[in-house]
Amino acid sequence: MHIQFEKLPGNPEAFFNILPADWKKEIAPVWEQYAPEADIYVLIDGDQIVAGGVVAHGLPLDMAHFFHEVSEWVGQGYRYIGYLWVIENRRKQHLGSLWLRELAKHDPKAKYWLTIEEENLGHFYLSNGFRMVKKLQKGNITEWLLVKD
């Protein structure tokens, strides 16, 4: 197994196609607005994308509802990680952790923030060097903010 980490050039559809349908429906229509401040990084095994995620500068569109809660990290230059996904048949192979390690190697001085909608995902991020900052609540939306310095 020789897995490559790389920035996805050109058309983002190859990444969008591995995402769950609801995630794809969320990001694909707004990607043109997202893209100037974001990059997609993927893990490729052979000719197949097995994992990937988005790294954005500034405040991404899908996080605008938490502007006040995350502005401290955005203002300090932290980059947003979103849509981190590993394809179903490659789960339990530590590919999410590999993606995060390779991202850190790609830009060792970068700091990151992200949110999770399922609190139980916190363990994965905590084991990869993130720290839980706070629970965010807006109406019926609950997320947890994590950062990595």
N, C-alpha and C positions, 0 to 999 in steps of 0.2 A: 504494500500500500504506500504509494508516494503521493502525498497530498500537497498541493500548491496553494499558497495564500496569495491572492492578487486583487488589485483594484479592478473592478469590472469595467471594461471600456465600452463605450457606445451604448447600445440599446439595453435598458434595464429589464426587459421582458424575461430574459433568461433567469434572473433572480426572482422576479415577481411570480414566475411559474412554479417555483418550489414552495411559495408561501401558502398558508391556508386561505381559502376563498375569501373569508371576511377581511383578512389583512390586505390581500391583493386589491379588493374592492375599495379599501380605505386609501391606499397609497398610490395606486396606478393613476387615478384621475388627477391627482395633484402633483405628480412627480415633476412636471415642467416647472412648477413654482418652487418645489423642494430642491431640485437638482443644482441650482447655482451655488448653494451652500452645503451640499451633501455629496458624499461618495458612497458607493456600494463596494464592500469588500467580500470576497467569497473564498471558500475552500473548494478546490476542484480536485477530484480523484479521477484520473484518466480524462475523460471528456465530460464528466458529470459534475454539476454543482451539488455538493452534499451539505453545505451550510453557507450562511452569509448573513450580513447585516448592514445597516445604514449607519454612517457616521456623519453628523451634521455640526456645522458651526452655527452659533446663534441659537435662536429659539425656533424649532420646527413648527410648522403649521398645526400638527396634531397635538401639540403641547401648549398652545396659546391659552387654553382655559386655565392653566396653572402658571400663568406668567409671573404673578407676584411671588409664588412659592419657589420658583426655580431661578428667578432673575439673579440671585446672588451668584450662582454657579455660572450662569451664562455670562454675566458681567466679568467674571474672573477668567474667562476664556476656556472653561471646561467645554468639551465636545459632547454632544448627545449621541448615545447609542440607541438605535431603535430597530425593530423588526429583526432581531437576532433569531435565526431559525435554523434548525438541523432537520433534514428530511427524516421522515418516520423510520425508514428501514436502516438508518445509520445512527439511531439513538443508542445510548449506553456505550459509546466509543470515545467519549470525552472530546468530541469535536467542537462543542460550544466553548469549552475551556481552551482548546487549541486555537480557535478563532480569536479569543480574547488575548492569549499570549502572543500570537502573531501580530495582532493589532498593536500591542504594546511595543514589540520589537520594531515595527514599521515607523513608529514615532514615539521614542522612549520618553520624551518630555511632556507629552500630552496628558491631560487629565480629563476624566470622563464623568458624565452623569447619565442616569437613565431612570425610568420608572417601570414598575411592574404592577400588573393588575391582580396578580395572584400572590398573596403573601408567602405561600410555600415555595415560590421560586427564589425567595430571598436567600435560602441556603446555598443555592448554586452560585449566586453572585458574591455572597460573603466568602465562600471558599475560593473565589477567584480575586480576592483583594479589595472588593468593594465594602463600603460600610453603609449601614442603614441610617438615613438621616431623619426622616419623618414620614408620617402617614399624611397623605393629601386627600382632602375631601371637597368636592364641589357637587352639590345636589346628590344625585344617585351615583356619582362617579367616585370610586375610591382607588387610589394608587399609592404605592410606597416609593419614595425617592431614595436612590442609592448613589453614592459618589465613589470615585477612585482617584486618589491624589497621585 
